[in-house]
Amino acid sequence: MAFTNELLENTDYTKQIYLVGGAVRDKLLGIPIKDRDYVAVGFSENDFKHLHKVGKSFPVFLQKDGSQIALARREKKIRHGYNGFSIEIQQVSLYEDLKRRDLTINAIAFDEATQTYHDPFNGIQDLENKTLRHISEAFCEDPLRVLRIARFRARLGGEWKIHPSTKVLIYKMRDELHFLESNRVYKEVEGALLEQNSHLFFESLFELGVLDVIFPSIYALTTLKEGNLHHLEASVFAHTMEVLKLVESKNIKSDKHRLILKFASLYHDIAKPYCYRNFGNSKGHDNLKIVTPLLDIALPNAIKTPMLLLIQNHIKIYLLSKMRPAKCVAFFESYKKDSTLLELQITLLLADKQGSISFEAQQKFSDSNFFAVRTMLLNAFKALLAYSPKEWIAQNTPSPSAIKAHILKEKIRILKGILYF
Ligand code: CTP
């Protein structure tokens, strides 16, 4: 395997295809490669006319194995926004294509034929030193790169450092961050939340001094310390990050459910600063009328609706033993027939409690003690689902209001037989 970091001739347009971007980075890191992107130097669109063209603003071609080939390009920022670039594809060298990229670790090219790495910006050294460093001032041209850096830390871990010069540059980009498009922000957050260290995404943005610009409601959590019987953490933000960490360790199979739980963890206390400011305490922070306008990420409904249910119920589940029986029935029914959602609620409850520094015995919320509570709640849910009034109705032909009263009475009876608190 050969390595070269000599500056490739700016004017070398010899026809050649290189593996680039995340695939080379991840290959060198020894982690699974997601997508394979190639860059073609010295070629024209005509050379790839047998392939399906997918790029809109610049030519990208899809290969049969799912990998993509893009013509080498130069970019110049001409206006705000994702598409605000002028693109040049005539006579672009490998060096020029690599130079327009965000980080040194993402600007290494690999020639598969000769097994040679081309590394003009010392990305390999930065990989070894676990350093995220911008290549040039052109980093500022795409504000999404700030979120990408934070996401890379969420993926690679806290031992990865952002280079001081990159931190300075990012702080200068604060104004540009207002122009981030909400769908692109969502995609980055989604990616970050699916990583093992998703709390590092938000902690990095906070340390970079830009959390307030991109996610003002999440930033507000850093400004509130509750300091009461239940919460002695440094701030609601510190507690939220702890909850995110705790749910990370849970083995949740589908990405959709992991996202629902992660977003619910992120936003479960989002209304606390508002409630303290307006009511002097945290009462009402589960009220969706207060919570919903504070969501600073544009979530798809398939995530948002179940997430809001988890937030609405995150205190109720804790207070079930004190609730009137009819309210208990309504609590279980709010999950419709979705027992997975109730399981996520229980996981959130455990993380919420374990992620708090409180005067209550932490042992009460240990995983093993909690297992019995979890089983009890899921059994109650299943028993309610299994109940059917059909037979009783057939025998008694009652009025609609009598049916309603009977169903409620029966469901309360079922719950009383299972819930032992
Ligand atoms: N790139 C960039 N600026 C961006 C997005 C991408 O410079 N805003 C460059 C980087 O060189 C990056 C490559 O394009 O490595 C491919 O981008 P993409 O596939 O979006 O990301 P990856 O770096 O491959 O990261 P991931 O594995 O998370 O997709």
Boltz pocket constraint, residues with backbone or C-beta under 6 A from the ligand:
constraints:
  - pocket:
      binder: B
      contacts: [[A, 20], [A, 21], [A, 22], [A, 23], [A, 34], [A, 35], [A, 37], [A, 100], [A, 101], [A, 102], [A, 103], [A, 106], [A, 107], [A, 142], [A, 144], [A, 145], [A, 148]]
      max_distance: 6.0
